Amino acid sequence: MPRHFRPFIKKPNRPAPQSRPAGRYDSAGDAALEAAALTLDTPFSFGAALAAGLLRREVNPKEAFTVRDGSGAFYRASLKELSASGGTAVPYERCAASPESGIELTLACAVLARQRMLFVVQKATELGVSRIVPLLTEHSVQPGGLEHEKAHAWPGQVVRAAKQCRRSSLPELLAPMTLDAFLTSPPASAADLRLYLDDLSGGAPPAAAGPRKVVLLVGPEGGFSDAERARLKGQAAPWVLGGRVLRAETAVLVGLTAVHLCWGDFKAA
């Protein structure tokens, strides 16, 4: 076959991608994909609701996805056919453990410079957060710099990271907001435990007995300002993680992992 020849491969019909409005950096969360009772190696058909979830996750025929059946068990399934109205798939493996976190974990992170929020959004999704809140703080990137930080690409990072780590759900990505706005928002108000990473205050977080809704706040390089730390007082507990000063994106990973070790997915039984 001549090297310059490329065979024609017909691509499946897919709805045209919708362009995001300028200045929109948020995306709605999406619950775990669900189907009726599943049997290994037995094809099943699905309708428009599951199809919409697969299209949003950019799953193509011959690729795999994670789906939960009516019993609550999760399966890996191979997609065979897909259109906007439905399709077919075959479950080929039952997941040994749930890919969904047992706690509702919200990460509120100051918008970091040098496009590091792309990394933060990706890794937070992989670590099972339910919600990501970009914070506008005194020392963070300001609203005028969001386009330079490729904030328009944050929702795509969520989708690709969820697909890579085999999550079935998609975390909610809120629009950037100030610290004051977040502290009075429903996710913060409803939390059982609110923590912020701090290398200036001593002490461990309060001994919380099995919190189901946890908020973790991470400041920018240099941390929250004195005024912001004053506003956090009484709203969230300071948490010192070791004696080293971490880069902000490292602190995100360490903080989320520590939350899981204390109360979440990594806690010893």
C-alpha positions as CSV (number, residue, x, y, z in Angstrom):
1,M,0.0,0.0,0.0
2,P,1.5,3.4,-0.9
3,R,2.6,5.3,2.1
4,H,0.5,8.4,1.2
5,F,-2.7,6.3,1.0
6,R,-5.1,6.5,4.0
7,P,-8.1,4.3,4.0
8,F,-11.5,6.0,4.6
9,I,-13.0,5.2,8.0
10,K,-16.6,6.2,8.5
11,K,-17.1,7.9,11.8
12,P,-20.3,7.5,13.9
13,N,-22.9,10.2,13.6
14,R,-22.5,12.5,16.6
15,P,-24.2,15.7,17.5
16,A,-22.1,18.8,16.5
17,P,-20.2,20.1,19.6
18,Q,-21.7,23.1,21.1
19,S,-19.4,26.1,21.5
20,R,-19.1,27.5,25.0
21,P,-20.2,31.1,25.6
22,A,-17.3,33.5,26.0
23,G,-16.4,33.9,29.7
24,R,-18.0,30.7,30.8
25,Y,-15.7,28.5,32.8
26,D,-18.1,26.3,34.7
27,S,-19.9,23.0,34.0
28,A,-22.7,21.2,35.7
29,G,-22.0,17.9,37.5
30,D,-23.3,14.7,36.2
31,A,-24.4,11.7,38.2
32,A,-23.1,8.2,37.7
33,L,-24.2,6.5,34.5
34,E,-27.0,4.0,35.2
35,A,-28.6,1.1,33.4
36,A,-31.0,-1.6,34.5
37,A,-29.9,-5.0,35.7
38,L,-26.6,-6.0,33.9
39,T,-25.2,-9.5,33.2
40,L,-21.6,-10.0,32.2
41,D,-21.0,-10.5,28.5
42,T,-24.7,-9.9,27.7
43,P,-25.4,-6.9,25.5
44,F,-27.9,-4.3,26.7
45,S,-29.7,-1.5,25.0
46,F,-30.1,2.0,26.4
47,G,-32.0,5.2,25.6
48,A,-31.4,8.9,25.2
49,A,-30.5,9.6,28.9
50,L,-27.5,7.3,29.0
51,A,-26.6,8.2,25.5
52,A,-26.4,11.9,26.5
53,G,-24.1,11.0,29.3
54,L,-21.8,9.0,27.0
55,L,-21.7,11.8,24.4
56,R,-20.8,14.3,27.1
57,R,-18.0,12.0,28.3
58,E,-16.8,11.7,24.7
59,V,-17.0,7.9,24.7
60,N,-16.8,6.5,21.2
61,P,-17.8,3.0,19.9
62,K,-15.3,0.3,20.9
63,E,-14.3,2.4,24.0
64,A,-15.1,1.4,27.6
65,F,-17.1,3.3,30.2
66,T,-18.2,2.7,33.8
67,V,-21.9,2.2,34.5
68,R,-23.9,1.3,37.6
69,D,-26.8,-1.1,37.5
70,G,-30.0,-1.3,39.6
71,S,-28.3,-3.3,42.3
72,G,-25.7,-0.6,42.9
73,A,-22.8,-2.6,41.3
74,F,-20.5,-0.9,38.9
75,Y,-19.4,-2.5,35.6
76,R,-17.0,-1.7,32.9
77,A,-18.8,-1.9,29.5
78,S,-17.7,-1.8,25.9
79,L,-19.7,0.6,23.8
80,K,-20.9,-0.9,20.5
81,E,-23.3,1.6,19.0
82,L,-24.2,5.2,20.0
83,S,-26.5,7.9,18.7
84,A,-28.4,10.7,20.4
85,S,-31.4,8.5,20.8
86,G,-29.6,5.5,22.4
87,G,-27.3,2.6,21.7
88,T,-25.9,-0.8,22.8
89,A,-23.1,-1.9,25.0
90,V,-21.7,-5.1,26.6
91,P,-20.6,-5.3,30.3
92,Y,-17.4,-7.3,30.4
93,E,-16.1,-6.7,34.0
94,R,-17.6,-6.1,37.4
95,C,-15.7,-3.5,39.4
96,A,-14.2,-4.8,42.6
97,A,-14.7,-1.5,44.3
98,S,-16.9,1.5,43.6
99,P,-15.2,4.2,41.5
100,E,-17.3,6.8,43.2
101,S,-16.2,8.4,46.5
102,G,-18.1,7.7,49.7
103,I,-17.9,11.3,50.8
104,E,-19.0,14.5,49.1
105,L,-15.7,16.4,48.8
106,T,-15.6,20.0,47.7
107,L,-12.3,21.5,46.7
108,A,-12.1,25.3,46.8
109,C,-8.8,26.3,45.3
110,A,-7.4,29.8,44.6
111,V,-6.8,30.2,40.9
112,L,-3.2,29.5,40.3
113,A,-0.9,31.2,37.7
114,R,1.1,29.5,34.9
115,Q,-1.9,27.4,33.9
116,R,-1.6,25.2,36.9
117,M,-5.3,25.0,37.3
118,L,-5.5,22.6,34.4
119,F,-3.4,20.3,36.6
120,V,-5.5,21.0,39.7
121,V,-8.8,20.3,37.9
122,Q,-7.5,17.1,36.4
123,K,-6.1,15.6,39.6
124,A,-9.0,16.7,41.7
125,T,-11.3,14.9,39.3
126,E,-9.1,11.8,39.6
127,L,-9.2,12.0,43.4
128,G,-13.0,11.8,43.4
129,V,-14.1,15.3,44.3
130,S,-17.7,16.1,43.9
131,R,-17.2,19.8,43.2
132,I,-14.4,22.1,42.2
133,V,-14.6,25.8,43.1
134,P,-12.0,28.2,41.6
135,L,-11.4,31.0,44.2
136,L,-10.5,34.6,43.4
137,T,-8.4,35.7,46.4
138,E,-6.0,38.6,47.0
139,H,-2.9,36.8,45.7
140,S,-4.6,34.6,43.1
141,V,-5.1,35.2,39.4
142,Q,-7.7,37.9,39.0
143,P,-10.7,37.8,36.6
144,G,-8.9,39.6,33.9
145,G,-6.3,36.8,33.7
146,L,-8.6,33.8,33.4
147,E,-8.5,33.6,29.6
148,H,-4.7,33.6,29.8
149,E,-4.9,30.7,32.2
150,K,-7.0,28.8,29.7
151,A,-10.0,28.7,32.1
152,H,-12.2,27.8,29.1
153,A,-10.4,24.4,29.0
154,W,-11.2,23.5,32.6
155,P,-14.5,21.7,31.8
156,G,-12.7,19.6,29.2
157,Q,-10.1,18.6,31.7
158,V,-12.9,17.3,34.0
159,V,-14.3,15.1,31.2
160,R,-11.0,13.7,30.1
161,A,-9.8,13.0,33.7
162,A,-13.0,11.3,34.6
163,K,-12.8,9.1,31.5
164,Q,-9.1,8.2,32.3
165,C,-9.7,7.2,35.9
166,R,-12.9,5.3,35.1
167,R,-15.2,7.5,37.1
168,S,-18.8,7.1,36.2
169,S,-19.8,10.6,37.4
170,L,-18.5,14.1,36.5
171,P,-17.8,16.6,39.3
172,E,-19.4,20.0,39.3
173,L,-17.2,22.9,38.2
174,L,-18.4,26.2,39.6
175,A,-17.7,29.6,38.1
176,P,-14.8,31.4,39.8
177,M,-16.0,33.3,42.9
178,T,-14.6,35.3,45.8
179,L,-13.8,33.7,49.1
180,D,-16.6,35.6,50.8
181,A,-19.1,34.4,48.1
182,F,-18.0,30.8,48.6
183,L,-18.2,30.9,52.4
184,T,-21.9,31.8,52.1
185,S,-22.6,29.4,49.3
186,P,-24.8,26.3,49.7
187,P,-21.8,23.8,49.4
188,A,-19.9,25.6,52.2
189,S,-23.0,26.1,54.4
190,A,-24.1,22.4,54.1
191,A,-20.6,20.9,54.8
192,D,-20.1,18.8,58.0
193,L,-16.4,19.8,58.0
194,R,-14.6,22.8,56.5
195,L,-10.8,22.9,56.4
196,Y,-8.2,25.2,55.0
197,L,-4.6,24.4,54.5
198,D,-2.4,26.8,56.5
199,D,1.3,26.8,57.5
200,L,1.0,29.6,60.0
201,S,-1.5,28.1,62.5
202,G,-0.8,25.1,64.5
203,G,-2.9,22.0,65.2
204,A,-4.7,19.3,63.4
205,P,-8.3,19.4,62.2
206,P,-11.0,18.8,64.7
207,A,-11.9,15.2,65.4
208,A,-14.9,14.8,63.2
209,A,-16.9,11.6,63.5
210,G,-17.6,10.4,60.0
211,P,-18.3,13.7,58.1
212,R,-20.2,13.0,54.8
213,K,-19.7,16.5,53.3
214,V,-16.2,17.9,53.5
215,V,-14.8,21.2,52.1
216,L,-11.1,21.7,51.6
217,L,-9.8,25.2,50.9
218,V,-6.4,25.8,49.4
219,G,-4.9,29.2,48.9
220,P,-2.5,30.5,46.2
221,E,1.3,30.7,46.4
222,G,2.0,32.4,49.6
223,G,-1.3,31.3,51.1
224,F,-4.3,33.3,52.1
225,S,-3.8,36.9,53.1
226,D,-4.1,38.0,56.8
227,A,-7.5,39.5,56.0
228,E,-8.7,36.3,54.3
229,R,-7.4,34.2,57.2
230,A,-9.4,36.4,59.6
231,R,-12.5,35.8,57.5
232,L,-11.8,32.1,57.6
233,K,-11.6,32.1,61.4
234,G,-14.7,30.4,62.7
235,Q,-15.8,29.3,59.2
236,A,-13.1,26.6,58.7
237,A,-10.4,24.9,60.7
238,P,-6.8,25.5,59.8
239,W,-4.8,22.3,58.9
240,V,-1.0,22.0,58.8
241,L,0.3,19.2,56.8
242,G,3.9,18.6,57.8
243,G,6.8,21.0,58.2
244,R,7.6,21.7,54.6
245,V,6.3,24.6,52.5
246,L,4.5,23.0,49.5
247,R,3.7,24.5,46.1
248,A,0.0,25.2,45.9
249,E,-0.7,22.5,43.4
250,T,1.2,20.0,45.6
251,A,-0.8,21.1,48.6
252,V,-4.0,20.3,46.6
253,L,-2.9,16.7,46.1
254,V,-1.7,16.2,49.6
255,G,-4.7,17.8,51.1
256,L,-7.2,15.8,49.1
257,T,-5.3,12.6,49.9
258,A,-5.2,13.4,53.6
259,V,-9.0,14.0,53.6
260,H,-9.5,10.6,52.1
261,L,-7.1,9.0,54.6
262,C,-8.9,10.5,57.5
263,W,-12.6,10.2,56.4
264,G,-12.9,9.0,52.8
265,D,-11.9,6.4,50.3
266,F,-8.4,5.7,51.8
267,K,-9.5,5.3,55.4
268,A,-8.6,2.0,57.0
269,A,-11.6,-0.2,57.6
